[in-house]
Each structure stands twice: as C-alpha cells, then as structure tokens.
Amino acid sequence: KTIDITFAEIKEKTPLLQPEWDFIDFKIEKGVKKCLNLDLAGKPEKEKYFALCGRIGQDLKDGKLHSGPTFKFDMEYRVTMGRFHFFTTNEIIKDKEEYEGCSGAPILDEDGKLVGLAASVKETTNILCAFSIEECKRLLDYAFEIGLV
C-alpha cells in the first residue's frame, strides 16, 4: 500500500476555517479549526475509544469539489502490525463508499490524542486500518533531515 502525503508551506499566519457540520445528534460549529499538538500524539491504548471525522462522497461538479461530512465513533483499538494500527468500528462496513475520501483523516482517542491517519477499510467486516502517527512523524522528521521538504 502507498500513502500519498502533500505539504504546503504557510507563509503568513492564517487561521484555517472549519465549516459547520451538522450530524443531527450533534453539530460542529463554524469557526477556526483546532490544531493538533503532535507532541501529544502517540500510541493507541486498549481501554479507550476512538473516532475519526472526515469528508466522503467527493464529486467534482462545475469545477468545484463537493463532499459531505462523516463522523465515525466508538471505534476500539485491536492491534498494531508494523506501521499500521487496526481498529474495529461499531458496525459492519457494507460498502467502502461509507469511508471513501477519509484516507488521511485523523484518528483521535476519547481524550483528543492523535494516534493515526485513516488508511483503509475492509468491506463486510468492521475493520479499519490506520497509519501510525508515530511512524508518520518519524518519516516527516527524516524528510526534513535530508532536505526533501
């Protein structure tokens, strides 16, 4: 599997804006996006619950990319294999499109600690695979060290 990560240099202090997302049961208010502190990122712990929030259903219409928000919660950590953490969702994944577009979405524990980036799901199971944030940090540090970034 390959993971494609894109970087952009931000030359001015500019707030990143979060649009309002209405999930019926709760709402994410419009405003400035929260920044995640990578110093507080780490390994998932078995006794905690995990969630991801991303955008699905990307479709290009009239030169604009359209998509809708999704929120997956009550995921449980199961095992780490190499660079990947495996989680189980609270429902069977009937169709990959339920998650399509969520690749790279942050996976946070119930305390807001970043543990991984969504990578893939397996249809007809409840298995979600995430790229370890610690491995992501290691690769980024290496890329900066050798001048790739």
OpenMM code with the backbone's topology and positions (N, CA, C; nanometers):
from openmm import Vec3, app, unit

residues = "LYS THR ILE ASP ILE THR PHE ALA GLU ILE LYS GLU LYS THR PRO LEU LEU GLN PRO GLU TRP ASP PHE ILE ASP PHE LYS ILE GLU LYS GLY VAL LYS LYS CYS LEU ASN LEU ASP LEU ALA GLY LYS PRO GLU LYS GLU LYS TYR PHE ALA LEU CYS GLY ARG ILE GLY GLN ASP LEU LYS ASP GLY LYS LEU HIS SER GLY PRO THR PHE LYS PHE ASP MET GLU TYR ARG VAL THR MET GLY ARG PHE HIS PHE PHE THR THR ASN GLU ILE ILE LYS ASP LYS GLU GLU TYR GLU GLY CYS SER GLY ALA PRO ILE LEU ASP GLU ASP GLY LYS LEU VAL GLY LEU ALA ALA SER VAL LYS GLU THR THR ASN ILE LEU CYS ALA PHE SER ILE GLU GLU CYS LYS ARG LEU LEU ASP TYR ALA PHE GLU ILE GLY LEU VAL".split()
positions = [
    Vec3(0.0850, -0.1191, 0.0000),
    Vec3(0.0000, 0.0000, 0.0000),
    Vec3(0.0888, 0.1245, 0.0000),
    Vec3(0.0411, 0.2305, -0.0628),
    Vec3(0.1130, 0.3565, -0.0659),
    Vec3(0.0277, 0.4641, -0.0002),
    Vec3(0.0927, 0.5510, 0.0714),
    Vec3(0.0219, 0.6644, 0.1306),
    Vec3(0.0805, 0.7901, 0.0685),
    Vec3(-0.0022, 0.8746, 0.0137),
    Vec3(0.0407, 0.9973, -0.0512),
    Vec3(0.0128, 1.1125, 0.0435),
    Vec3(0.1175, 1.1850, 0.0813),
    Vec3(0.1022, 1.2981, 0.1713),
    Vec3(0.1489, 1.4226, 0.0976),
    Vec3(0.0719, 1.5279, 0.1036),
    Vec3(0.1059, 1.6531, 0.0372),
    Vec3(0.1309, 1.7606, 0.1422),
    Vec3(0.2313, 1.8448, 0.1189),
    Vec3(0.2637, 1.9519, 0.2104),
    Vec3(0.2440, 2.0857, 0.1406),
    Vec3(0.2135, 2.1867, 0.2189),
    Vec3(0.2044, 2.3230, 0.1670),
    Vec3(0.2674, 2.4154, 0.2698),
    Vec3(0.3515, 2.5038, 0.2241),
    Vec3(0.4133, 2.5991, 0.3144),
    Vec3(0.3158, 2.7141, 0.3394),
    Vec3(0.2925, 2.7433, 0.4661),
    Vec3(0.2073, 2.8566, 0.5027),
    Vec3(0.3008, 2.9701, 0.5403),
    Vec3(0.3021, 3.0755, 0.4577),
    Vec3(0.3986, 3.1840, 0.4765),
    Vec3(0.3480, 3.2945, 0.5678),
    Vec3(0.2184, 3.2992, 0.5900),
    Vec3(0.1613, 3.4002, 0.6794),
    Vec3(0.0751, 3.3304, 0.7818),
    Vec3(0.0608, 3.3940, 0.8967),
    Vec3(-0.0267, 3.3373, 0.9982),
    Vec3(-0.1710, 3.3554, 0.9498),
    Vec3(-0.2323, 3.2454, 0.9118),
    Vec3(-0.3678, 3.2468, 0.8576),
    Vec3(-0.4502, 3.1411, 0.9295),
    Vec3(-0.5643, 3.1801, 0.9849),
    Vec3(-0.6461, 3.0781, 1.0513),
    Vec3(-0.7092, 2.9835, 0.9487),
    Vec3(-0.7063, 2.8548, 0.9788),
    Vec3(-0.7738, 2.7570, 0.8944),
    Vec3(-0.9175, 2.7492, 0.9433),
    Vec3(-1.0126, 2.7606, 0.8516),
    Vec3(-1.1527, 2.7696, 0.8918),
    Vec3(-1.2249, 2.6359, 0.8812),
    Vec3(-1.3070, 2.6092, 0.9796),
    Vec3(-1.3897, 2.4888, 0.9858),
    Vec3(-1.5324, 2.5271, 0.9486),
    Vec3(-1.5884, 2.4650, 0.8450),
    Vec3(-1.7295, 2.4923, 0.8158),
    Vec3(-1.8177, 2.4224, 0.9191),
    Vec3(-1.9412, 2.4636, 0.9284),
    Vec3(-2.0351, 2.3970, 1.0184),
    Vec3(-2.0691, 2.2592, 0.9615),
    Vec3(-2.0648, 2.1574, 1.0473),
    Vec3(-2.1040, 2.0217, 1.0085),
    Vec3(-2.2146, 1.9778, 1.1011),
    Vec3(-2.3291, 1.9448, 1.0457),
    Vec3(-2.4433, 1.9022, 1.1259),
    Vec3(-2.4624, 1.7512, 1.1131),
    Vec3(-2.4424, 1.6810, 1.2245),
    Vec3(-2.4558, 1.5351, 1.2266),
    Vec3(-2.5878, 1.4912, 1.2892),
    Vec3(-2.6831, 1.5782, 1.3024),
    Vec3(-2.8147, 1.5571, 1.3615),
    Vec3(-2.8039, 1.5378, 1.5132),
    Vec3(-2.7255, 1.4352, 1.5583),
    Vec3(-2.7092, 1.4128, 1.7020),
    Vec3(-2.6252, 1.5215, 1.7683),
    Vec3(-2.5355, 1.5822, 1.6920),
    Vec3(-2.4532, 1.6923, 1.7417),
    Vec3(-2.4052, 1.7741, 1.6227),
    Vec3(-2.3484, 1.8892, 1.6522),
    Vec3(-2.3061, 1.9815, 1.5476),
    Vec3(-2.1644, 2.0302, 1.5774),
    Vec3(-2.0823, 2.0407, 1.4729),
    Vec3(-1.9525, 2.1067, 1.4842),
    Vec3(-1.9748, 2.2484, 1.4355),
    Vec3(-1.9490, 2.3433, 1.5209),
    Vec3(-1.9735, 2.4838, 1.4883),
    Vec3(-1.8724, 2.5375, 1.3872),
    Vec3(-1.9153, 2.6342, 1.3096),
    Vec3(-1.8296, 2.7059, 1.2159),
    Vec3(-1.7305, 2.7885, 1.2970),
    Vec3(-1.6061, 2.7951, 1.2523),
    Vec3(-1.5062, 2.8754, 1.3226),
    Vec3(-1.3657, 2.8363, 1.2821),
    Vec3(-1.2710, 2.8737, 1.3648),
    Vec3(-1.1306, 2.8427, 1.3395),
    Vec3(-1.1054, 2.6971, 1.3777),
    Vec3(-1.0369, 2.6242, 1.2895),
    Vec3(-1.0067, 2.4829, 1.3175),
    Vec3(-0.9111, 2.4721, 1.4352),
    Vec3(-0.9286, 2.3673, 1.5109),
    Vec3(-0.8369, 2.3383, 1.6207),
    Vec3(-0.7123, 2.2728, 1.5624),
    Vec3(-0.5979, 2.3086, 1.6146),
    Vec3(-0.4724, 2.2476, 1.5723),
    Vec3(-0.4386, 2.1350, 1.6682),
    Vec3(-0.3889, 2.0258, 1.6145),
    Vec3(-0.3487, 1.9126, 1.6965),
    Vec3(-0.2012, 1.9253, 1.7307),
    Vec3(-0.1671, 1.8983, 1.8558),
    Vec3(-0.0298, 1.9074, 1.9018),
    Vec3(0.0371, 1.7718, 1.8816),
    Vec3(0.1309, 1.7647, 1.7876),
    Vec3(0.1980, 1.6379, 1.7606),
    Vec3(0.2833, 1.5899, 1.8772),
    Vec3(0.3197, 1.6799, 1.9675),
    Vec3(0.3955, 1.6375, 2.0864),
    Vec3(0.3092, 1.5518, 2.1778),
    Vec3(0.1776, 1.5661, 2.1673),
    Vec3(0.0859, 1.4872, 2.2500),
    Vec3(0.0339, 1.3642, 2.1770),
    Vec3(0.0775, 1.3448, 2.0534),
    Vec3(0.0340, 1.2291, 1.9748),
    Vec3(0.1065, 1.1047, 2.0247),
    Vec3(0.0479, 0.9876, 1.9969),
    Vec3(0.1153, 0.8669, 2.0420),
    Vec3(0.0439, 0.7395, 2.0041),
    Vec3(0.0692, 0.6370, 2.0821),
    Vec3(0.0139, 0.5042, 2.0557),
    Vec3(-0.1269, 0.4933, 2.1112),
    Vec3(-0.2125, 0.4154, 2.0448),
    Vec3(-0.3477, 0.3929, 2.0977),
    Vec3(-0.3425, 0.3023, 2.2213),
    Vec3(-0.4376, 0.3253, 2.3112),
    Vec3(-0.4474, 0.2453, 2.4329),
    Vec3(-0.5752, 0.1624, 2.4259),
    Vec3(-0.5652, 0.0360, 2.4654),
    Vec3(-0.6772, -0.0596, 2.4525),
    Vec3(-0.8050, -0.0149, 2.5220),
    Vec3(-0.7954, 0.0490, 2.6371),
    Vec3(-0.9147, 0.0802, 2.7158),
    Vec3(-0.9890, 0.2056, 2.6690),
    Vec3(-0.9391, 0.2715, 2.5663),
    Vec3(-1.0013, 0.3950, 2.5181),
    Vec3(-1.0829, 0.3701, 2.3920),
    Vec3(-1.1731, 0.4648, 2.3643),
    Vec3(-1.2494, 0.4638, 2.2398),
    Vec3(-1.1885, 0.5657, 2.1447),
    Vec3(-1.2122, 0.5451, 2.0147),
    Vec3(-1.1506, 0.6279, 1.9120),
    Vec3(-1.2549, 0.6731, 1.8113),
    Vec3(-1.2226, 0.7825, 1.7412),
    Vec3(-1.3152, 0.8372, 1.6419),
    Vec3(-1.2372, 0.9010, 1.5278),
    Vec3(-1.3046, 0.9150, 1.4152),
    Vec3(-1.2492, 0.9927, 1.3044),
    Vec3(-1.3605, 1.0781, 1.2453),
    Vec3(-1.3191, 1.1891, 1.1921),
    Vec3(-1.4119, 1.2812, 1.1282),
    Vec3(-1.3496, 1.3189, 0.9949),
    Vec3(-1.4241, 1.3024, 0.8879),
    Vec3(-1.3700, 1.3329, 0.7566),
    Vec3(-1.4800, 1.3687, 0.6589),
    Vec3(-1.4438, 1.3762, 0.5335),
    Vec3(-1.5398, 1.4102, 0.4290),
    Vec3(-1.5470, 1.2943, 0.3310),
    Vec3(-1.6696, 1.2584, 0.2919),
    Vec3(-1.6909, 1.1474, 0.1994),
    Vec3(-1.7740, 1.1933, 0.0804),
    Vec3(-1.7786, 1.1080, -0.0197),
    Vec3(-1.8629, 1.1346, -0.1364),
    Vec3(-1.8115, 1.2474, -0.2228),
    Vec3(-1.6781, 1.2558, -0.2394),
    Vec3(-1.6235, 1.3627, -0.3218),
    Vec3(-1.6719, 1.3486, -0.4655),
    Vec3(-1.7134, 1.4630, -0.5204),
    Vec3(-1.7626, 1.4655, -0.6577),
    Vec3(-1.7304, 1.6021, -0.7166),
    Vec3(-1.6718, 1.6023, -0.8330),
    Vec3(-1.6368, 1.7270, -0.8999),
    Vec3(-1.7523, 1.7704, -0.9890),
    Vec3(-1.8123, 1.8859, -0.9543),
    Vec3(-1.9223, 1.9411, -1.0333),
    Vec3(-1.8961, 2.0884, -1.0585),
    Vec3(-1.9080, 2.1279, -1.1830),
    Vec3(-1.8897, 2.2681, -1.2208),
    Vec3(-1.7571, 2.3245, -1.1700),
    Vec3(-1.6518, 2.2412, -1.1721),
    Vec3(-1.5203, 2.2874, -1.1304),
    Vec3(-1.5008, 2.2971, -0.9806),
    Vec3(-1.5994, 2.2514, -0.9020),
    Vec3(-1.5881, 2.2563, -0.7565),
    Vec3(-1.5973, 2.1152, -0.7000),
    Vec3(-1.5192, 2.0909, -0.5962),
    Vec3(-1.5223, 1.9612, -0.5303),
    Vec3(-1.6290, 1.9635, -0.4213),
    Vec3(-1.7250, 1.8740, -0.4317),
    Vec3(-1.8336, 1.8640, -0.3345),
    Vec3(-1.8163, 1.7354, -0.2541),
    Vec3(-1.8468, 1.7422, -0.1253),
    Vec3(-1.8417, 1.6240, -0.0393),
    Vec3(-1.9258, 1.6519, 0.0848),
    Vec3(-1.9448, 1.5483, 0.1624),
    Vec3(-2.0228, 1.5629, 0.2850),
    Vec3(-1.9444, 1.5111, 0.4042),
    Vec3(-1.9734, 1.5621, 0.5226),
    Vec3(-1.9001, 1.5189, 0.6414),
    Vec3(-1.9460, 1.3811, 0.6890),
    Vec3(-1.8544, 1.3108, 0.7535),
    Vec3(-1.8884, 1.1863, 0.8208),
    Vec3(-1.8154, 1.1817, 0.9538),
    Vec3(-1.8764, 1.1170, 1.0489),
    Vec3(-1.8174, 1.1031, 1.1825),
    Vec3(-1.8336, 0.9582, 1.2240),
    Vec3(-1.7237, 0.8915, 1.2501),
    Vec3(-1.7245, 0.7524, 1.2945),
    Vec3(-1.6679, 0.7505, 1.4354),
    Vec3(-1.7428, 0.6936, 1.5281),
    Vec3(-1.7002, 0.6967, 1.6672),
    Vec3(-1.7168, 0.5596, 1.7316),
    Vec3(-1.6791, 0.5491, 1.8580),
    Vec3(-1.6854, 0.4234, 1.9338),
    Vec3(-1.6031, 0.3131, 1.8682),
    Vec3(-1.4956, 0.3511, 1.8026),
    Vec3(-1.4049, 0.2509, 1.7477),
    Vec3(-1.3149, 0.2014, 1.8608),
    Vec3(-1.2745, 0.0764, 1.8517),
    Vec3(-1.1861, 0.0188, 1.9529),
    Vec3(-1.0556, -0.0254, 1.8885),
    Vec3(-0.9456, -0.0001, 1.9593),
    Vec3(-0.8144, -0.0409, 1.9120),
    Vec3(-0.7981, -0.1905, 1.9342),
    Vec3(-0.7435, -0.2597, 1.8343),
    Vec3(-0.7240, -0.4045, 1.8448),
    Vec3(-0.5774, -0.4450, 1.8472),
    Vec3(-0.4998, -0.4010, 1.7459),
    Vec3(-0.3615, -0.4477, 1.7359),
    Vec3(-0.2813, -0.3535, 1.6465),
    Vec3(-0.1499, -0.3548, 1.6644),
    Vec3(-0.0590, -0.2831, 1.5755),
    Vec3(0.0238, -0.3872, 1.5018),
    Vec3(0.0319, -0.3707, 1.3703),
    Vec3(0.1135, -0.4591, 1.2879),
    Vec3(0.2012, -0.3704, 1.2002),
    Vec3(0.3307, -0.3697, 1.2291),
    Vec3(0.4221, -0.2839, 1.1545),
    Vec3(0.3868, -0.1379, 1.1730),
    Vec3(0.3623, -0.0704, 1.0631),
    Vec3(0.3330, 0.0740, 1.0652),
    Vec3(0.1853, 0.1056, 1.0846),
    Vec3(0.1027, 0.0027, 1.0988),
    Vec3(-0.0412, 0.0239, 1.0993),
    Vec3(-0.1080, -0.0216, 1.2293),
    Vec3(-0.2072, 0.0568, 1.2713),
    Vec3(-0.2942, 0.0208, 1.3834),
    Vec3(-0.4253, -0.0286, 1.3235),
    Vec3(-0.4838, -0.1276, 1.3860),
    Vec3(-0.6126, -0.1794, 1.3415),
    Vec3(-0.7176, -0.1523, 1.4483),
    Vec3(-0.8325, -0.1018, 1.4031),
    Vec3(-0.9453, -0.0682, 1.4898),
    Vec3(-1.0673, -0.1452, 1.4424),
    Vec3(-1.1631, -0.1627, 1.5322),
    Vec3(-1.2924, -0.2155, 1.4903),
    Vec3(-1.3953, -0.1046, 1.5075),
    Vec3(-1.4861, -0.0981, 1.4123),
    Vec3(-1.5938, 0.0002, 1.4166),
    Vec3(-1.7136, -0.0611, 1.4876),
    Vec3(-1.8126, 0.0201, 1.5188),
    Vec3(-1.9298, -0.0319, 1.5896),
    Vec3(-2.0346, -0.0895, 1.4946),
    Vec3(-2.0023, -0.0972, 1.3658),
    Vec3(-2.0945, -0.1583, 1.2698),
    Vec3(-2.0158, -0.2209, 1.1548),
    Vec3(-2.0762, -0.3163, 1.0887),
    Vec3(-2.0136, -0.3806, 0.9732),
    Vec3(-2.0061, -0.2803, 0.8583),
    Vec3(-1.8939, -0.2776, 0.7901),
    Vec3(-1.8735, -0.1877, 0.6758),
    Vec3(-1.9278, -0.2593, 0.5527),
    Vec3(-2.0455, -0.2170, 0.5098),
    Vec3(-2.1124, -0.2834, 0.3975),
    Vec3(-2.0556, -0.2379, 0.2635),
    Vec3(-2.0097, -0.1130, 0.2589),
    Vec3(-1.9632, -0.0558, 0.1335),
    Vec3(-1.8486, 0.0402, 0.1642),
    Vec3(-1.7376, 0.0276, 0.0930),
    Vec3(-1.6220, 0.1149, 0.1151),
    Vec3(-1.6577, 0.2622, 0.0990),
    Vec3(-1.7628, 0.2903, 0.0208),
    Vec3(-1.8015, 0.4293, -0.0020),
    Vec3(-1.8435, 0.4998, 0.1269),
    Vec3(-1.8794, 0.4225, 0.2304),
    Vec3(-1.9105, 0.4824, 0.3604),
    Vec3(-1.7891, 0.5577, 0.4162),
    Vec3(-1.6700, 0.5208, 0.3697),
    Vec3(-1.5446, 0.5800, 0.4178),
    Vec3(-1.4645, 0.6459, 0.3063),
    Vec3(-1.5080, 0.6331, 0.1812),
    Vec3(-1.4304, 0.6838, 0.0693),
    Vec3(-1.4073, 0.8342, 0.0821),
    Vec3(-1.2815, 0.8720, 0.0802),
    Vec3(-1.2452, 1.0120, 0.0977),
    Vec3(-1.1888, 1.0404, 0.2361),
    Vec3(-1.1986, 0.9435, 0.3267),
    Vec3(-1.1498, 0.9636, 0.4633),
    Vec3(-1.0026, 0.9286, 0.4793),
    Vec3(-0.9378, 0.8812, 0.3733),
    Vec3(-0.7952, 0.8498, 0.3851),
    Vec3(-0.7216, 0.9730, 0.4352),
    Vec3(-0.6427, 0.9530, 0.5385),
    Vec3(-0.5682, 1.0645, 0.5973),
    Vec3(-0.6430, 1.1375, 0.7073),
    Vec3(-0.7698, 1.1016, 0.7291),
    Vec3(-0.8447, 1.1660, 0.8385),
    Vec3(-0.7807, 1.1283, 0.9719),
    Vec3(-0.7666, 1.2249, 1.0620),
    Vec3(-0.7051, 1.1936, 1.1910),
    Vec3(-0.7928, 1.1020, 1.2752),
    Vec3(-0.7288, 1.0076, 1.3426),
    Vec3(-0.7985, 0.9214, 1.4379),
    Vec3(-0.7531, 0.9626, 1.5764),
    Vec3(-0.8504, 1.0027, 1.6581),
    Vec3(-0.8231, 1.0552, 1.7916),
    Vec3(-0.8838, 0.9642, 1.8965),
    Vec3(-0.8190, 0.9600, 2.0150),
    Vec3(-0.8816, 0.8862, 2.1247),
    Vec3(-0.9795, 0.9773, 2.1962),
    Vec3(-1.0477, 0.9244, 2.2955),
    Vec3(-1.1528, 0.9999, 2.3654),
    Vec3(-1.1008, 1.1229, 2.4374),
    Vec3(-0.9683, 1.1319, 2.4573),
    Vec3(-0.9083, 1.2494, 2.5212),
    Vec3(-0.8532, 1.3485, 2.4199),
    Vec3(-0.8680, 1.3171, 2.2898),
    Vec3(-0.8202, 1.4065, 2.1846),
    Vec3(-0.6775, 1.3794, 2.1418),
    Vec3(-0.6175, 1.2684, 2.1861),
    Vec3(-0.4808, 1.2345, 2.1456),
    Vec3(-0.4835, 1.1734, 2.0059),
    Vec3(-0.4017, 1.2274, 1.9164),
    Vec3(-0.3898, 1.1784, 1.7795),
    Vec3(-0.3070, 1.0503, 1.7790),
    Vec3(-0.3612, 0.9427, 1.7197),
    Vec3(-0.2891, 0.8150, 1.7174),
    Vec3(-0.2611, 0.7640, 1.5770),
    Vec3(-0.3353, 0.8117, 1.4772),
    Vec3(-0.3142, 0.7618, 1.3424),
    Vec3(-0.3925, 0.8387, 1.2385),
    Vec3(-0.3703, 0.7985, 1.1139),
    Vec3(-0.4409, 0.8565, 0.9999),
    Vec3(-0.5129, 0.7435, 0.9277),
    Vec3(-0.6421, 0.7598, 0.9031),
    Vec3(-0.7212, 0.6562, 0.8376),
    Vec3(-0.6551, 0.6163, 0.7063),
    Vec3(-0.6440, 0.4855, 0.6839),
    Vec3(-0.5773, 0.4367, 0.5634),
    Vec3(-0.6692, 0.3508, 0.4768),
    Vec3(-0.7399, 0.2550, 0.5362),
    Vec3(-0.8265, 0.1685, 0.4559),
    Vec3(-0.9267, 0.0967, 0.5454),
    Vec3(-1.0280, 0.0402, 0.4804),
    Vec3(-1.1280, -0.0406, 0.5493),
    Vec3(-1.1454, -0.1703, 0.4711),
    Vec3(-1.2003, -0.2698, 0.5356),
    Vec3(-1.2282, -0.3972, 0.4694),
    Vec3(-1.3785, -0.4198, 0.4701),
    Vec3(-1.4374, -0.4241, 0.3487),
    Vec3(-1.5815, -0.4467, 0.3360),
    Vec3(-1.6228, -0.5794, 0.3986),
    Vec3(-1.7449, -0.5820, 0.4456),
    Vec3(-1.8096, -0.6969, 0.5116),
    Vec3(-1.7433, -0.7344, 0.6437),
    Vec3(-1.6606, -0.6437, 0.6966),
    Vec3(-1.6039, -0.6609, 0.8300),
    Vec3(-1.6289, -0.5296, 0.9047),
    Vec3(-1.5753, -0.5191, 1.0236),
    Vec3(-1.5786, -0.3919, 1.0953),
    Vec3(-1.4358, -0.3436, 1.1206),
    Vec3(-1.3454, -0.3725, 1.0273),
    Vec3(-1.2032, -0.3427, 1.0448),
    Vec3(-1.1629, -0.2165, 0.9691),
    Vec3(-1.0976, -0.1257, 1.0424),
    Vec3(-1.0416, -0.0029, 0.9867),
    Vec3(-0.8925, -0.0033, 1.0165),
    Vec3(-0.8130, 0.0285, 0.9173),
    Vec3(-0.6677, 0.0318, 0.9297),
    Vec3(-0.6217, 0.1777, 0.9295),
    Vec3(-0.5266, 0.2097, 1.0174),
    Vec3(-0.4750, 0.3466, 1.0260),
    Vec3(-0.3228, 0.3459, 1.0247),
    Vec3(-0.2648, 0.4422, 0.9536),
    Vec3(-0.1195, 0.4604, 0.9530),
    Vec3(-0.0814, 0.5224, 1.0871),
    Vec3(0.0151, 0.4632, 1.1553),
    Vec3(0.0594, 0.5109, 1.2867),
    Vec3(0.1083, 0.6548, 1.2795),
    Vec3(0.0621, 0.7395, 1.3689),
    Vec3(0.1073, 0.8789, 1.3699),
    Vec3(0.2533, 0.8865, 1.4113),
    Vec3(0.2984, 0.7938, 1.4952),
    Vec3(0.4399, 0.7930, 1.5337),
    Vec3(0.5277, 0.7623, 1.4124),
    Vec3(0.4834, 0.6700, 1.3269),
    Vec3(0.5576, 0.6392, 1.2052),
    Vec3(0.5518, 0.7578, 1.1086),
    Vec3(0.4381, 0.8225, 1.1000),
    Vec3(0.4244, 0.9417, 1.0159),
    Vec3(0.5214, 1.0507, 1.0624),
    Vec3(0.5271, 1.0736, 1.1930),
    Vec3(0.6205, 1.1732, 1.2480),
    Vec3(0.7648, 1.1360, 1.2166),
    Vec3(0.7984, 1.0078, 1.2303),
    Vec3(0.9349, 0.9611, 1.2032),
    Vec3(0.9725, 0.9882, 1.0572),
    Vec3(0.8801, 0.9569, 0.9646),
    Vec3(0.9066, 0.9798, 0.8225),
    Vec3(0.9163, 1.1284, 0.7893),
    Vec3(0.8334, 1.2092, 0.8511),
    Vec3(0.8409, 1.3543, 0.8289),
    Vec3(0.9729, 1.4107, 0.8811),
    Vec3(1.0128, 1.3690, 1.0015),
    Vec3(1.1410, 1.4152, 1.0576),
    Vec3(1.2567, 1.3777, 0.9635),
    Vec3(1.2510, 1.2563, 0.9104),
    Vec3(1.3549, 1.2108, 0.8178),
    Vec3(1.3548, 1.2952, 0.6895),
    Vec3(1.2351, 1.3218, 0.6362),
    Vec3(1.2252, 1.4026, 0.5142),
    Vec3(1.2818, 1.5421, 0.5362),
    Vec3(1.2567, 1.6016, 0.6523),
    Vec3(1.3131, 1.7343, 0.6836),
    Vec3(1.4658, 1.7240, 0.6993),
    Vec3(1.5106, 1.6183, 0.7650),
    Vec3(1.6533, 1.5998, 0.7905),
    Vec3(1.7338, 1.5894, 0.6618),
    Vec3(1.6824, 1.5182, 0.5626),
    Vec3(1.7585, 1.5009, 0.4378),
    Vec3(1.7231, 1.6051, 0.3313),
    Vec3(1.6343, 1.6986, 0.3668),
    Vec3(1.6047, 1.8092, 0.2769),
    Vec3(1.5002, 1.7811, 0.1713),
    Vec3(1.4159, 1.6790, 0.1904),
    Vec3(1.3103, 1.6531, 0.0932),
    Vec3(1.1973, 1.7531, 0.1054),
    Vec3(1.1833, 1.8106, 0.2224),
    Vec3(1.0739, 1.9049, 0.2477),
    Vec3(1.1325, 2.0389, 0.2833),
] * unit.nanometer
topology = app.Topology()
chain = topology.addChain("A")
for resn in residues:
    res = topology.addResidue(resn, chain)
    for name in ("N", "CA", "C"):
        topology.addAtom(name, app.Element.getBySymbol(name[0]), res)
